[in-house]
Amino acid sequence: MGEKDSKRAKTTQAQAESLHASEVVGGRGGKGLAVENQGAPGDGGGGGGRQATATVTRRRTETEARAATTSGSGNGGGGGTGKDKDKDMKEDGKKGEPVKRTVLDKNGLEVVLPLEVGSQLMCLWRDKKHHPVKIIERKKVEDHEGKGQQQGDGEVWDDYEYYVHYDEFNRRLDEWVAIDKLDLATLHRKDQSGKSNGKSNGDGKSGRTRTQKRRVDSALEGMHHGAHAVEHDPAQHGEGHEFLGSEAQVQEHEEFTKVKNIQFIELGKYEMETWYFSPFPPEYNNCNRLYFCEFDFSFFRTKKQLQRHMKKVKMLHPPGDEIYRNTYKNKQNKDVTLSFFEVDGNKEKIFCQNLCYLAKLFLDHKTLFYDVDLFLFYILCEVDERGCHPVGYFSKEKHSEEGYNLACILMFPSYQRKGYGKLLINFSYELTKKENKVGTPERPLSDLGAVSYYSYWTYTILNVLKTYKGDCISVKDIADITAIRQQDVISTLQRVNMIQYQKGQHVICAAPELLDRHIKEAGNFRYLVDPCKLIWTKYHLRQDYAR
Protein backbone atom coordinates (compact mmCIF):
# COMPACT_ATOMS: atom_id res chain seq x y z
CA MET A 1 0.00 0.00 0.00
CA GLY A 2 2.88 2.38 0.70
CA GLU A 3 4.24 1.99 -2.82
CA LYS A 4 0.79 2.62 -4.34
CA ASP A 5 0.33 5.76 -2.25
CA SER A 6 3.74 6.96 -3.35
CA LYS A 7 2.90 6.38 -7.00
CA ARG A 8 -0.43 8.19 -6.62
CA ALA A 9 1.32 11.17 -5.01
CA LYS A 10 3.86 11.33 -7.84
CA THR A 11 1.06 11.12 -10.43
CA THR A 12 -0.91 13.95 -8.75
CA GLN A 13 2.21 16.12 -8.60
CA ALA A 14 2.99 15.48 -12.30
CA GLN A 15 -0.57 16.39 -13.31
CA ALA A 16 -0.43 19.60 -11.29
CA GLU A 17 2.89 20.58 -12.91
CA SER A 18 1.47 19.78 -16.35
CA LEU A 19 -1.60 21.92 -15.71
CA HIS A 20 0.52 24.77 -14.40
CA ALA A 21 2.73 24.62 -17.50
CA SER A 22 -0.37 24.66 -19.73
CA GLU A 23 -1.62 27.72 -17.91
CA VAL A 24 1.60 29.61 -18.52
CA VAL A 25 1.55 28.76 -22.22
CA GLY A 26 -2.15 29.44 -22.77
CA GLY A 27 -2.68 32.57 -20.70
CA ARG A 28 -3.75 36.03 -21.89
CA GLY A 29 -4.28 35.55 -25.57
CA GLY A 30 -1.04 33.71 -26.27
CA LYS A 31 -0.48 30.36 -27.94
CA GLY A 32 -1.22 26.89 -26.59
CA LEU A 33 -4.70 26.45 -25.17
CA ALA A 34 -5.74 29.92 -26.27
CA VAL A 35 -5.46 28.86 -29.89
CA GLU A 36 -8.34 26.44 -29.42
CA ASN A 37 -10.60 29.21 -28.07
CA GLN A 38 -10.68 32.10 -30.48
CA GLY A 39 -12.99 34.32 -28.44
CA ALA A 40 -15.53 36.79 -29.74
CA PRO A 41 -15.31 37.61 -33.47
CA GLY A 42 -15.39 41.32 -32.84
CA ASP A 43 -12.40 41.22 -30.49
CA GLY A 44 -9.88 39.63 -32.82
CA GLY A 45 -9.47 36.52 -30.65
CA GLY A 46 -8.42 38.52 -27.57
CA GLY A 47 -10.98 36.79 -25.32
CA GLY A 48 -9.84 33.26 -26.18
CA GLY A 49 -6.70 33.37 -24.05
CA ARG A 50 -8.59 34.61 -21.01
CA GLN A 51 -11.15 31.84 -21.43
CA ALA A 52 -8.40 29.22 -21.53
CA THR A 53 -6.74 30.74 -18.45
CA ALA A 54 -10.02 30.63 -16.51
CA THR A 55 -10.49 26.99 -17.49
CA VAL A 56 -7.04 26.06 -16.25
CA THR A 57 -7.54 28.05 -13.04
CA ARG A 58 -10.65 26.09 -12.15
CA ARG A 59 -8.68 22.91 -12.56
CA ARG A 60 -5.96 23.85 -10.06
CA THR A 61 -5.43 21.55 -7.12
CA GLU A 62 -6.44 22.60 -3.65
CA THR A 63 -2.78 22.81 -2.64
CA GLU A 64 -2.03 25.36 -5.38
CA ALA A 65 -5.13 27.35 -4.43
CA ARG A 66 -3.98 27.53 -0.79
CA ALA A 67 -0.51 28.57 -1.89
CA ALA A 68 -1.96 31.38 -4.02
CA THR A 69 -4.12 32.53 -1.09
CA THR A 70 -1.18 32.48 1.31
CA SER A 71 0.94 34.47 -1.14
CA GLY A 72 -1.87 37.02 -1.54
CA SER A 73 -2.29 37.46 2.24
CA GLY A 74 1.40 38.17 2.59
CA ASN A 75 1.11 41.10 0.20
CA GLY A 76 -1.59 43.12 1.84
CA GLY A 77 -4.05 41.06 3.81
CA GLY A 78 -5.98 38.83 1.42
CA GLY A 79 -6.36 41.26 -1.49
CA GLY A 80 -3.21 40.34 -3.37
CA THR A 81 -1.05 42.69 -5.45
CA GLY A 82 -2.37 44.96 -8.20
CA LYS A 83 -1.20 42.49 -10.82
CA ASP A 84 -3.04 39.67 -9.03
CA LYS A 85 -6.19 41.75 -8.95
CA ASP A 86 -5.92 42.55 -12.64
CA LYS A 87 -5.34 38.89 -13.41
CA ASP A 88 -8.31 37.79 -11.31
CA MET A 89 -10.53 40.39 -13.05
CA LYS A 90 -9.56 38.98 -16.42
CA GLU A 91 -10.12 35.41 -15.30
CA ASP A 92 -13.48 36.24 -13.76
CA GLY A 93 -14.71 38.16 -16.84
CA LYS A 94 -17.57 36.86 -18.87
CA LYS A 95 -16.79 34.27 -21.49
CA GLY A 96 -15.42 35.83 -24.71
CA GLU A 97 -15.84 39.42 -23.54
CA PRO A 98 -13.06 41.98 -23.09
CA VAL A 99 -12.17 43.33 -19.67
CA LYS A 100 -13.73 46.75 -19.24
CA ARG A 101 -12.20 49.65 -17.36
CA THR A 102 -13.25 53.20 -16.71
CA VAL A 103 -11.17 56.27 -17.60
CA LEU A 104 -11.81 60.00 -17.57
CA ASP A 105 -12.03 62.12 -20.70
CA LYS A 106 -10.63 65.66 -20.85
CA ASN A 107 -13.88 67.00 -19.36
CA GLY A 108 -13.64 64.70 -16.36
CA LEU A 109 -16.48 62.42 -17.50
CA GLU A 110 -16.19 58.65 -17.24
CA VAL A 111 -15.64 56.59 -20.41
CA VAL A 112 -15.66 52.80 -20.50
CA LEU A 113 -12.87 51.15 -22.52
CA PRO A 114 -12.76 49.37 -24.85
CA LEU A 115 -15.32 51.38 -26.78
CA GLU A 116 -18.37 49.48 -27.98
CA VAL A 117 -19.05 48.72 -31.63
CA GLY A 118 -21.58 51.27 -32.88
CA SER A 119 -20.21 54.11 -30.74
CA GLN A 120 -20.15 57.56 -32.35
CA LEU A 121 -17.56 60.23 -31.71
CA MET A 122 -15.01 62.47 -33.46
CA CYS A 123 -11.82 61.16 -35.05
CA LEU A 124 -8.70 62.90 -36.33
CA TRP A 125 -8.36 62.39 -40.09
CA ARG A 126 -5.43 62.89 -42.47
CA ASP A 127 -6.41 66.53 -43.04
CA LYS A 128 -5.54 67.19 -39.33
CA LYS A 129 -9.21 67.90 -38.57
CA HIS A 130 -11.72 65.95 -36.50
CA HIS A 131 -14.66 64.33 -38.30
CA PRO A 132 -17.65 62.33 -37.00
CA VAL A 133 -17.19 58.56 -37.17
CA LYS A 134 -18.97 55.39 -36.21
CA ILE A 135 -17.05 52.40 -34.85
CA ILE A 136 -17.69 49.43 -37.14
CA GLU A 137 -15.39 46.86 -35.55
CA ARG A 138 -12.64 46.53 -32.95
CA LYS A 139 -9.73 44.21 -32.38
CA LYS A 140 -7.19 43.61 -29.66
CA VAL A 141 -3.66 44.28 -30.78
CA GLU A 142 -1.18 41.67 -29.63
CA ASP A 143 2.30 42.91 -28.69
CA HIS A 144 0.83 46.41 -28.62
CA GLU A 145 3.44 49.03 -27.79
CA GLY A 146 0.63 51.37 -26.78
CA LYS A 147 -0.65 54.66 -28.09
CA GLY A 148 -2.17 57.07 -25.64
CA GLN A 149 -3.72 60.47 -25.45
CA GLN A 150 -4.08 63.06 -22.73
CA GLN A 151 -7.60 62.84 -21.29
CA GLY A 152 -8.73 64.09 -17.91
CA ASP A 153 -6.17 63.48 -15.19
CA GLY A 154 -3.65 61.61 -17.30
CA GLU A 155 -2.85 59.68 -20.44
CA VAL A 156 -5.32 57.04 -21.62
CA TRP A 157 -3.99 53.77 -23.01
CA ASP A 158 -5.94 51.09 -24.83
CA ASP A 159 -4.94 47.71 -26.22
CA TYR A 160 -7.64 47.90 -28.90
CA GLU A 161 -7.76 49.37 -32.36
CA TYR A 162 -11.05 50.50 -33.90
CA TYR A 163 -12.30 50.27 -37.47
CA VAL A 164 -14.22 53.49 -38.13
CA HIS A 165 -16.46 54.80 -40.88
CA TYR A 166 -16.36 58.55 -41.50
CA ASP A 167 -19.96 59.73 -41.73
CA GLU A 168 -19.07 62.42 -44.26
CA PHE A 169 -16.98 60.25 -46.59
CA ASN A 170 -17.28 57.22 -48.85
CA ARG A 171 -16.66 53.74 -47.43
CA ARG A 172 -13.35 53.57 -49.26
CA LEU A 173 -11.86 55.84 -46.58
CA ASP A 174 -12.77 53.55 -43.65
CA GLU A 175 -9.69 52.63 -41.63
CA TRP A 176 -8.25 51.20 -38.41
CA VAL A 177 -7.30 53.84 -35.84
CA ALA A 178 -5.76 53.76 -32.38
CA ILE A 179 -7.21 55.44 -29.31
CA ASP A 180 -4.96 58.49 -29.78
CA LYS A 181 -6.96 59.49 -32.90
CA LEU A 182 -10.33 59.42 -31.09
CA ASP A 183 -11.67 62.33 -29.06
CA LEU A 184 -13.34 60.60 -26.12
CA ALA A 185 -14.92 63.86 -24.96
CA THR A 186 -17.18 63.81 -28.05
CA LEU A 187 -18.50 60.29 -27.44
CA HIS A 188 -22.29 60.21 -27.89
CA ARG A 189 -23.80 59.26 -24.55
CA LYS A 190 -27.39 58.41 -23.74
CA ASP A 191 -29.30 60.27 -21.05
CA GLN A 192 -31.80 58.65 -18.73
CA SER A 193 -34.51 58.75 -21.40
CA GLY A 194 -32.30 56.71 -23.73
CA LYS A 195 -31.74 59.53 -26.21
CA SER A 196 -28.28 60.35 -27.53
CA ASN A 197 -26.86 63.70 -26.52
CA GLY A 198 -24.79 63.92 -29.69
CA LYS A 199 -25.76 66.15 -32.60
CA SER A 200 -26.78 63.43 -34.96
CA ASN A 201 -29.91 62.66 -36.88
CA GLY A 202 -32.11 59.62 -36.53
CA ASP A 203 -29.96 57.31 -38.61
CA GLY A 204 -26.82 57.94 -36.59
CA LYS A 205 -25.21 60.27 -39.09
CA SER A 206 -23.81 63.73 -38.47
CA GLY A 207 -26.86 65.73 -39.51
CA ARG A 208 -25.92 65.96 -43.18
CA THR A 209 -28.41 65.17 -45.90
CA ARG A 210 -27.62 62.48 -48.47
CA THR A 211 -26.84 65.12 -51.11
CA GLN A 212 -24.57 67.05 -48.73
CA LYS A 213 -22.67 63.86 -47.94
CA ARG A 214 -22.13 63.21 -51.63
CA ARG A 215 -20.85 66.74 -52.15
CA VAL A 216 -18.36 66.38 -49.32
CA ASP A 217 -17.24 63.05 -50.77
CA SER A 218 -16.86 64.64 -54.21
CA ALA A 219 -14.75 67.46 -52.78
CA LEU A 220 -12.49 64.91 -51.13
CA GLU A 221 -11.86 63.09 -54.42
CA GLY A 222 -9.22 65.67 -55.31
CA MET A 223 -7.41 65.02 -52.02
CA HIS A 224 -7.51 61.25 -52.25
CA HIS A 225 -4.71 59.70 -54.30
CA GLY A 226 -7.09 57.46 -56.25
CA ALA A 227 -9.64 60.06 -57.35
CA HIS A 228 -10.49 61.51 -60.72
CA ALA A 229 -9.90 65.20 -61.27
CA VAL A 230 -13.06 65.64 -63.34
CA GLU A 231 -15.76 67.75 -61.71
CA HIS A 232 -19.16 66.12 -61.67
CA ASP A 233 -22.68 66.38 -60.34
CA PRO A 234 -22.78 64.24 -57.20
CA ALA A 235 -26.54 63.89 -57.47
CA GLN A 236 -26.10 61.65 -60.50
CA HIS A 237 -24.42 58.90 -58.51
CA GLY A 238 -24.11 58.15 -54.84
CA GLU A 239 -21.92 55.97 -52.70
CA GLY A 240 -22.22 53.05 -55.07
CA HIS A 241 -25.17 51.09 -53.65
CA GLU A 242 -28.16 52.61 -55.43
CA PHE A 243 -28.35 49.73 -57.91
CA LEU A 244 -27.80 46.83 -55.54
CA GLY A 245 -31.52 46.21 -55.10
CA SER A 246 -33.54 46.31 -51.91
CA GLU A 247 -32.37 47.99 -48.72
CA ALA A 248 -32.00 44.56 -47.13
CA GLN A 249 -29.56 43.52 -49.87
CA VAL A 250 -27.55 46.68 -49.35
CA GLN A 251 -27.35 46.07 -45.59
CA GLU A 252 -26.37 42.44 -46.11
CA HIS A 253 -23.63 43.49 -48.53
CA GLU A 254 -22.27 46.15 -46.19
CA GLU A 255 -22.35 43.81 -43.20
CA PHE A 256 -20.38 41.12 -45.03
CA THR A 257 -17.82 43.56 -46.47
CA LYS A 258 -17.75 46.15 -43.69
CA VAL A 259 -14.07 45.66 -42.77
CA LYS A 260 -11.19 45.69 -45.23
CA ASN A 261 -9.22 42.49 -44.86
CA ILE A 262 -6.20 43.73 -46.83
CA GLN A 263 -4.91 47.23 -46.06
CA PHE A 264 -2.10 47.65 -48.62
CA ILE A 265 -0.85 46.01 -51.79
CA GLU A 266 2.32 46.37 -53.82
CA LEU A 267 2.01 46.09 -57.60
CA GLY A 268 5.11 46.73 -59.66
CA LYS A 269 6.85 49.85 -58.38
CA TYR A 270 3.76 51.21 -56.60
CA GLU A 271 2.29 50.74 -53.16
CA MET A 272 -1.50 51.24 -52.98
CA GLU A 273 -3.88 51.58 -50.07
CA THR A 274 -6.92 49.41 -50.67
CA TRP A 275 -10.50 50.68 -50.59
CA TYR A 276 -12.79 47.72 -49.95
CA PHE A 277 -13.07 44.10 -48.83
CA SER A 278 -12.06 41.29 -51.19
CA PRO A 279 -12.77 37.59 -50.46
CA PHE A 280 -9.23 36.24 -50.60
CA PRO A 281 -8.64 32.62 -49.49
CA PRO A 282 -8.73 32.06 -45.70
CA GLU A 283 -4.95 31.79 -45.38
CA TYR A 284 -4.69 35.50 -46.24
CA ASN A 285 -7.22 36.69 -43.63
CA ASN A 286 -4.65 38.07 -41.20
CA CYS A 287 -2.37 39.51 -43.85
CA ASN A 288 -2.13 43.30 -43.72
CA ARG A 289 -0.20 43.61 -47.00
CA LEU A 290 -0.07 41.56 -50.19
CA TYR A 291 2.55 41.57 -52.93
CA PHE A 292 1.34 41.10 -56.51
CA CYS A 293 3.31 40.07 -59.57
CA GLU A 294 2.39 42.63 -62.23
CA PHE A 295 2.71 40.13 -65.08
CA ASP A 296 0.52 37.24 -63.90
CA PHE A 297 -1.16 38.80 -60.79
CA SER A 298 0.00 36.03 -58.47
CA PHE A 299 -0.08 37.33 -54.88
CA PHE A 300 2.13 36.57 -51.90
CA ARG A 301 2.34 37.31 -48.19
CA THR A 302 5.97 38.43 -48.18
CA LYS A 303 8.25 40.29 -50.53
CA LYS A 304 10.79 37.47 -50.48
CA GLN A 305 8.18 35.10 -51.87
CA LEU A 306 7.43 37.58 -54.66
CA GLN A 307 11.12 37.98 -55.45
CA ARG A 308 11.57 34.20 -55.73
CA HIS A 309 8.54 34.08 -58.02
CA MET A 310 9.84 36.90 -60.24
CA LYS A 311 13.01 34.93 -60.92
CA LYS A 312 10.85 32.23 -62.54
CA VAL A 313 8.69 34.60 -64.62
CA LYS A 314 9.64 34.49 -68.30
CA MET A 315 6.66 36.22 -69.95
CA LEU A 316 6.81 39.97 -69.21
CA HIS A 317 3.31 40.76 -70.44
CA PRO A 318 -0.23 39.49 -69.80
CA PRO A 319 -1.14 36.17 -71.41
CA GLY A 320 -3.32 36.33 -74.48
CA ASP A 321 -3.21 38.27 -77.76
CA GLU A 322 -1.91 41.80 -78.18
CA ILE A 323 -4.58 43.51 -80.30
CA TYR A 324 -3.57 47.17 -80.12
CA ARG A 325 -0.42 49.28 -79.67
CA ASN A 326 0.08 52.98 -80.16
CA THR A 327 2.40 55.75 -78.99
CA TYR A 328 0.99 58.96 -77.48
CA LYS A 329 2.23 62.17 -75.86
CA ASN A 330 1.59 62.44 -72.12
CA LYS A 331 1.13 65.59 -70.03
CA GLN A 332 4.88 66.19 -70.00
CA ASN A 333 4.92 65.88 -73.81
CA LYS A 334 6.93 62.65 -73.54
CA ASP A 335 6.26 59.54 -75.57
CA VAL A 336 4.27 56.81 -73.86
CA THR A 337 3.48 53.52 -75.58
CA LEU A 338 0.21 51.85 -74.64
CA SER A 339 -0.92 48.35 -75.52
CA PHE A 340 -4.09 46.23 -75.14
CA PHE A 341 -4.10 42.48 -74.54
CA GLU A 342 -7.19 40.30 -74.93
CA VAL A 343 -7.28 37.45 -72.41
CA ASP A 344 -9.84 34.64 -72.62
CA GLY A 345 -11.12 33.65 -69.17
CA ASN A 346 -11.59 30.09 -70.39
CA LYS A 347 -7.92 29.78 -71.37
CA GLU A 348 -6.27 31.74 -68.53
CA LYS A 349 -8.47 31.01 -65.51
CA ILE A 350 -5.86 31.56 -62.78
CA PHE A 351 -4.71 34.87 -64.26
CA CYS A 352 -8.29 36.18 -64.56
CA GLN A 353 -9.32 35.00 -61.10
CA ASN A 354 -6.29 36.68 -59.54
CA LEU A 355 -7.17 39.85 -61.42
CA CYS A 356 -10.71 39.69 -59.99
CA TYR A 357 -9.33 39.35 -56.46
CA LEU A 358 -7.21 42.44 -57.05
CA ALA A 359 -10.03 44.44 -58.66
CA LYS A 360 -12.45 43.75 -55.79
CA LEU A 361 -10.12 45.66 -53.45
CA PHE A 362 -11.10 48.84 -55.32
CA LEU A 363 -14.71 48.07 -56.32
CA ASP A 364 -17.39 48.17 -53.65
CA HIS A 365 -20.53 46.69 -55.16
CA LYS A 366 -19.27 44.26 -57.79
CA THR A 367 -19.79 40.54 -57.31
CA LEU A 368 -16.65 38.45 -57.57
CA PHE A 369 -17.13 35.68 -60.13
CA TYR A 370 -14.91 32.64 -59.73
CA ASP A 371 -16.28 31.29 -63.00
CA VAL A 372 -14.44 33.52 -65.49
CA ASP A 373 -14.96 31.23 -68.47
CA LEU A 374 -17.73 33.42 -69.92
CA PHE A 375 -15.71 36.64 -69.93
CA LEU A 376 -13.04 38.31 -72.03
CA PHE A 377 -10.56 40.58 -70.26
CA TYR A 378 -8.86 43.52 -71.95
CA ILE A 379 -5.70 44.62 -70.14
CA LEU A 380 -4.24 48.10 -70.78
CA CYS A 381 -0.47 48.24 -70.35
CA GLU A 382 2.31 50.80 -70.39
CA VAL A 383 5.15 49.43 -72.49
CA ASP A 384 8.85 50.03 -71.83
CA GLU A 385 12.12 48.12 -72.11
CA ARG A 386 11.27 46.10 -68.95
CA GLY A 387 7.99 44.75 -70.27
CA CYS A 388 4.27 45.55 -70.41
CA HIS A 389 3.00 46.91 -67.09
CA PRO A 390 -0.78 46.65 -66.47
CA VAL A 391 -2.44 49.94 -65.52
CA GLY A 392 -6.11 48.95 -65.76
CA TYR A 393 -8.58 46.66 -67.46
CA PHE A 394 -12.16 46.07 -68.42
CA SER A 395 -14.07 42.83 -68.94
CA LYS A 396 -17.06 41.92 -71.07
CA GLU A 397 -19.24 38.89 -71.51
CA LYS A 398 -18.58 36.77 -74.57
CA HIS A 399 -22.29 36.89 -75.27
CA SER A 400 -24.55 39.42 -73.55
CA GLU A 401 -28.29 39.13 -74.10
CA GLU A 402 -28.77 42.64 -72.63
CA GLY A 403 -26.34 44.21 -75.10
CA TYR A 404 -23.68 45.09 -72.54
CA ASN A 405 -20.28 45.91 -74.03
CA LEU A 406 -18.54 46.14 -70.65
CA ALA A 407 -19.02 44.21 -67.41
CA CYS A 408 -16.38 45.66 -65.11
CA ILE A 409 -13.82 48.47 -65.45
CA LEU A 410 -10.98 49.51 -63.18
CA MET A 411 -8.00 51.83 -63.30
CA PHE A 412 -5.46 51.00 -60.62
CA PRO A 413 -5.22 53.96 -58.21
CA SER A 414 -1.56 54.61 -58.99
CA TYR A 415 -2.46 55.26 -62.65
CA GLN A 416 -5.61 57.31 -62.20
CA ARG A 417 -5.99 60.96 -63.24
CA LYS A 418 -3.95 60.30 -66.38
CA GLY A 419 -6.79 59.85 -68.88
CA TYR A 420 -6.42 56.08 -69.13
CA GLY A 421 -9.96 55.43 -67.86
CA LYS A 422 -11.49 57.25 -70.83
CA LEU A 423 -9.22 55.26 -73.14
CA LEU A 424 -10.62 52.02 -71.68
CA ILE A 425 -14.18 53.24 -72.32
CA ASN A 426 -13.29 54.42 -75.82
CA PHE A 427 -11.72 51.03 -76.56
CA SER A 428 -14.87 49.17 -75.45
CA TYR A 429 -16.97 51.20 -77.91
CA GLU A 430 -14.47 50.68 -80.73
CA LEU A 431 -14.89 46.94 -80.27
CA THR A 432 -18.66 47.44 -80.36
CA LYS A 433 -18.32 49.31 -83.65
CA LYS A 434 -16.36 46.37 -85.06
CA GLU A 435 -19.30 44.15 -84.14
CA ASN A 436 -21.73 46.55 -85.90
CA LYS A 437 -23.73 46.97 -82.70
CA VAL A 438 -24.60 49.57 -80.09
CA GLY A 439 -23.66 48.91 -76.48
CA THR A 440 -23.84 50.13 -72.91
CA PRO A 441 -21.95 49.28 -69.71
CA GLU A 442 -23.39 46.83 -67.24
CA ARG A 443 -25.06 48.44 -64.25
CA PRO A 444 -24.42 49.44 -61.54
CA LEU A 445 -21.64 51.89 -62.32
CA SER A 446 -19.24 52.77 -59.53
CA ASP A 447 -19.10 56.45 -58.60
CA LEU A 448 -15.76 57.01 -60.31
CA GLY A 449 -16.82 54.88 -63.29
CA ALA A 450 -19.97 56.96 -63.70
CA VAL A 451 -17.90 60.16 -63.80
CA SER A 452 -15.75 58.80 -66.63
CA TYR A 453 -18.74 57.51 -68.60
CA TYR A 454 -20.69 60.78 -68.36
CA SER A 455 -17.59 62.64 -69.49
CA TYR A 456 -16.98 60.28 -72.42
CA TRP A 457 -20.60 60.32 -73.60
CA THR A 458 -20.73 64.12 -73.45
CA TYR A 459 -17.45 64.54 -75.34
CA THR A 460 -18.27 61.97 -78.04
CA ILE A 461 -21.90 62.90 -78.69
CA LEU A 462 -21.32 66.66 -78.76
CA ASN A 463 -18.36 66.28 -81.10
CA VAL A 464 -20.62 64.37 -83.49
CA LEU A 465 -23.13 67.23 -83.37
CA LYS A 466 -20.36 69.77 -83.91
CA THR A 467 -18.78 68.06 -86.92
CA TYR A 468 -21.94 66.69 -88.58
CA LYS A 469 -22.35 68.08 -92.10
CA GLY A 470 -25.99 67.21 -92.77
CA ASP A 471 -29.06 69.35 -92.25
CA CYS A 472 -30.54 67.28 -89.43
CA ILE A 473 -29.53 64.33 -87.30
CA SER A 474 -31.58 61.95 -85.19
CA VAL A 475 -30.82 60.17 -81.93
CA LYS A 476 -30.61 56.91 -83.89
CA ASP A 477 -28.04 58.45 -86.23
CA ILE A 478 -25.90 59.47 -83.25
CA ALA A 479 -26.19 55.97 -81.78
CA ASP A 480 -25.13 54.37 -85.07
CA ILE A 481 -22.11 56.68 -85.40
CA THR A 482 -20.87 56.37 -81.82
CA ALA A 483 -22.13 52.83 -80.92
CA ILE A 484 -23.67 54.41 -77.78
CA ARG A 485 -27.12 53.09 -76.89
CA GLN A 486 -30.01 55.45 -77.70
CA GLN A 487 -31.12 55.70 -74.05
CA ASP A 488 -27.61 56.85 -73.08
CA VAL A 489 -27.61 59.40 -75.91
CA ILE A 490 -30.93 60.85 -74.73
CA SER A 491 -29.92 60.97 -71.05
CA THR A 492 -26.62 62.68 -71.94
CA LEU A 493 -28.33 65.34 -74.06
CA GLN A 494 -30.85 65.90 -71.27
CA ARG A 495 -28.04 66.40 -68.76
CA VAL A 496 -26.59 69.24 -70.85
CA ASN A 497 -30.08 70.65 -71.66
CA MET A 498 -29.75 70.06 -75.42
CA ILE A 499 -32.83 67.97 -76.03
CA GLN A 500 -36.49 68.79 -75.73
CA TYR A 501 -39.59 66.67 -76.08
CA GLN A 502 -41.92 68.32 -78.62
CA LYS A 503 -44.98 66.88 -80.35
CA GLY A 504 -44.24 63.30 -79.34
CA GLN A 505 -40.57 63.27 -80.36
CA HIS A 506 -37.18 64.39 -79.10
CA VAL A 507 -35.75 67.53 -80.71
CA ILE A 508 -32.04 68.36 -80.39
CA CYS A 509 -31.29 72.05 -79.77
CA ALA A 510 -27.54 72.68 -79.91
CA ALA A 511 -26.08 76.16 -80.29
CA PRO A 512 -22.38 76.19 -81.38
CA GLU A 513 -21.19 78.18 -78.33
CA LEU A 514 -23.09 75.78 -76.03
CA LEU A 515 -21.44 72.78 -77.70
CA ASP A 516 -17.96 74.25 -77.23
CA ARG A 517 -18.57 75.01 -73.57
CA HIS A 518 -19.78 71.52 -72.69
CA ILE A 519 -17.04 69.83 -74.73
CA LYS A 520 -14.45 71.82 -72.80
CA GLU A 521 -16.09 70.91 -69.47
CA ALA A 522 -15.99 67.21 -70.43
CA GLY A 523 -12.23 67.27 -70.00
CA ASN A 524 -9.17 66.54 -72.05
CA PHE A 525 -9.14 63.34 -74.10
CA ARG A 526 -5.44 62.88 -74.69
CA TYR A 527 -5.66 59.17 -75.46
CA LEU A 528 -8.14 57.97 -78.10
CA VAL A 529 -8.12 54.72 -80.02
CA ASP A 530 -6.82 54.78 -83.59
CA PRO A 531 -9.10 52.24 -85.35
CA CYS A 532 -6.44 51.62 -88.02
CA LYS A 533 -4.13 50.09 -85.38
CA LEU A 534 -6.77 47.83 -83.85
CA ILE A 535 -6.23 44.24 -85.01
CA TRP A 536 -9.17 42.25 -83.69
CA THR A 537 -11.78 39.74 -84.79
CA LYS A 538 -15.14 39.18 -83.17
CA TYR A 539 -15.34 36.32 -80.70
CA HIS A 540 -17.57 33.39 -81.71
CA LEU A 541 -18.97 30.95 -79.18
CA ARG A 542 -18.15 28.15 -81.61
CA GLN A 543 -14.49 28.64 -80.65
CA ASP A 544 -15.17 27.11 -77.22
CA TYR A 545 -17.07 24.17 -78.65
CA ALA A 546 -14.33 23.55 -81.22
CA ARG A 547 -11.87 22.90 -78.41
Beta strands, then each sheet from edge to edge (+ up, - down):
strand 1: 101-104
strand 2: 110-113
strand 3: 120-124
strand 4: 130-140
strand 5: 148-151
strand 6: 154-157
strand 7: 160-166
strand 8: 175-177
strand 9: 182-183
strand 10: 264-267
strand 11: 270-273
strand 12: 289-292
strand 13: 299-300
strand 14: 321-329
strand 15: 335-344
strand 16: 375-384
strand 17: 387-397
strand 18: 404-406
strand 19: 408-411
strand 20: 440-441
strand 21: 499-502
strand 22: 505-508
sheet 1: 1+ 2-
sheet 2: 8+ 7- 4+ 3- 9+
sheet 3: 5+ 6-
sheet 4: 11+ 10- 12- 13+
sheet 5: 14+ 15- 16+ 17- 19+
sheet 6: 18+ 20+
sheet 7: 21+ 22-
end
